[in-house]
Amino acid sequence: MTYIVIYSSVTGNTKQVAEAIADELPQGTPCVRAQDAPEDLSRYDVVCLGFWANQLQADALAQTVLTRIHNDKVALFMTCGVPPMMKHAKDTMSAAISLLPEGQTPIDTFICQGKVDPKVIALMYKKFPKGHPHGQSKERDERHKEGATHPDANDIALAKEFARRI
Ligand SMILES: Cc1cc2nc3c(=O)[nH]c(=O)nc-3n(C[C@H](O)[C@H](O)[C@H](O)COP(=O)(O)O)c2cc1C
């Protein structure tokens, strides 16, 4: 089986998870940024694509790859600002799956919490007033504080388990 890991990452969380996954796949498996993804993906049996959550969807750069995966097998992973069990995280993964070419279903998915850049948090708090669903709240502050340690060692172990499954 031939594999390729492709990822989109701005602040490094998804890159870190992508590298852990590629490490666990057969030696020599390429691990490339979405902007460097080969035009022709047909020589790979399995495409493993990682993206970051942006407003309930895969980030725009990852979307340009998502829509052109016609391979036999595709696996998706995502990092996001919320814990993976939250509905928001699952809905974001479902939205990304819906962008795959028709009939394409991932053989597996993995969601990992990732720290949110403090500059982004500050911008959000400035944009949305307290009381607004996206504004500052005790719960949101706590989530960002807890999220600041992710991806952690346990997340990386789970990412490697995902790689072994695919
Ligand atoms: C513009 C922007 C929008 C975001 N939107 C969401 C979102 O809708 N849901 C979410 O859970 N996280 C959101 N995040 C958090 C990122 O998905 C999270 O920090 C991710 O791990 C970043 O990945 P990276 O370090 O690979 O760039 C957003 C971050 C940015 C910068």
The ligand as an SDF file (V2000), in Angstrom:
LIG
                    3D

 31 33  0  0  0  0  0  0  0  0999 V2000
   -9.7650   32.1570   11.7500 C   0  0  0  0  0  0  0  0  0  0  0  0
   -9.8980   30.9700   12.6710 C   0  0  0  0  0  0  0  0  0  0  0  0
  -11.1380   30.3460   12.7860 C   0  0  0  0  0  0  0  0  0  0  0  0
  -11.2860   29.2480   13.6330 C   0  0  0  0  0  0  0  0  0  0  0  0
  -12.5070   28.6340   13.7180 N   0  0  0  0  0  0  0  0  0  0  0  0
  -12.6580   27.5770   14.5270 C   0  0  0  0  0  0  0  0  0  0  0  0
  -13.9040   26.9180   14.6150 C   0  0  0  0  0  0  0  0  0  0  0  0
  -14.8910   27.2680   13.9750 O   0  0  0  0  0  0  0  0  0  0  0  0
  -13.9990   25.8680   15.4560 N   0  0  0  0  0  0  0  0  0  0  0  0
  -12.9500   25.4140   16.1990 C   0  0  0  0  0  0  0  0  0  0  0  0
  -13.1260   24.4520   16.9570 O   0  0  0  0  0  0  0  0  0  0  0  0
  -11.7350   25.9980   16.1150 N   0  0  0  0  0  0  0  0  0  0  0  0
  -11.5700   27.0570   15.3050 C   0  0  0  0  0  0  0  0  0  0  0  0
  -10.3400   27.6520   15.2050 N   0  0  0  0  0  0  0  0  0  0  0  0
   -9.2180   27.0820   15.9650 C   0  0  0  0  0  0  0  0  0  0  0  0
   -8.2920   26.2460   15.0670 C   0  0  0  0  0  0  0  0  0  0  0  0
   -9.0130   25.3340   14.2690 O   0  0  0  0  0  0  0  0  0  0  0  0
   -7.2960   25.4570   15.9440 C   0  0  0  0  0  0  0  0  0  0  0  0
   -6.5410   26.3360   16.7330 O   0  0  0  0  0  0  0  0  0  0  0  0
   -6.3870   24.5840   15.0720 C   0  0  0  0  0  0  0  0  0  0  0  0
   -5.7550   23.6210   15.8850 O   0  0  0  0  0  0  0  0  0  0  0  0
   -5.3290   25.3940   14.3360 C   0  0  0  0  0  0  0  0  0  0  0  0
   -4.5560   24.5130   13.5620 O   0  0  0  0  0  0  0  0  0  0  0  0
   -3.0690   24.8500   13.0890 P   0  0  0  0  0  0  0  0  0  0  0  0
   -2.2290   25.1040   14.3450 O   0  0  0  0  0  0  0  0  0  0  0  0
   -2.6190   23.6310   12.3830 O   0  0  0  0  0  0  0  0  0  0  0  0
   -3.1300   26.0550   12.2250 O   0  0  0  0  0  0  0  0  0  0  0  0
  -10.1760   28.7580   14.3860 C   0  0  0  0  0  0  0  0  0  0  0  0
   -8.9340   29.3950   14.2590 C   0  0  0  0  0  0  0  0  0  0  0  0
   -8.7870   30.4740   13.4100 C   0  0  0  0  0  0  0  0  0  0  0  0
   -7.4410   31.1220   13.2700 C   0  0  0  0  0  0  0  0  0  0  0  0
  1  2  1  0
  2  3  1  0
  2 30  2  0
  3  4  2  0
  4  5  1  0
  4 28  1  0
  5  6  2  0
  6  7  1  0
  6 13  1  0
  7  8  2  0
  7  9  1  0
  9 10  1  0
 10 11  2  0
 10 12  1  0
 12 13  2  0
 13 14  1  0
 14 15  1  0
 14 28  1  0
 15 16  1  0
 16 17  1  0
 16 18  1  0
 18 19  1  0
 18 20  1  0
 20 21  1  0
 20 22  1  0
 22 23  1  0
 23 24  1  0
 24 25  2  0
 24 26  1  0
 24 27  1  0
 28 29  2  0
 29 30  1  0
 30 31  1  0
M  END
$$$$
